[in-house]
């Protein structure tokens, strides 16, 4: 009886076992590679997001000193025709292109060469893309890229009778006494620089809005 059973018994050879094990190993390797690739892809995307955020933060401008307002009409009911302030790049920040507008009309910038946009906001209006010019203060390397260690003086409006116009032409109503307003400086990259000030009860020819 035992001999009969043994003659009909079937088994798995070593070669077949090896083939099955190899198949399991290959399948496991494929799944492992897929999971690893997905993890590396997610890590890379997270790294890119972090670096992008750092780049945005490093490109932020900072205000140096106060804002100088130039009166267009002086007195208790006067108006302001020009604003001047100085900006610098934060330590280690990316350079900011301050190529100035190619022209202006009625206080608004014209042309599409400038990359920095300056806007005005008060409780009665919002004016976008004001005309502005830049003067390099102290150390600079001859270009219009604001880099670490450099300072640019920005003047919004033209009160010297130029064709570009001043704030009085751009705003309606005018920027007058006891009025709170905001200037926003929007750069190609980095956070927006927002400057908020309030005008005094009497407009002089030159006012330091600290």
Secondary structure, 3 states (H helix, E strand, C coil): CHHHHHHHCCCCCHHHHHHHHHHHHHHHHHHHHHHHHHHHHHHHHHHHHHHHHHHHHHCCEEEEEEEEEEEEECECCCEEEEEEEEEEECCCCCCEECCCCCEEECCEEECCCCCCEEEEEECCCEECCECEEEEEECCCCCCCEECCCCEEEEEECCCCCCCCCCHHHHCCCCCCCCCEEEEEEECCCCCCEEEEEECCCCECCEEEEC
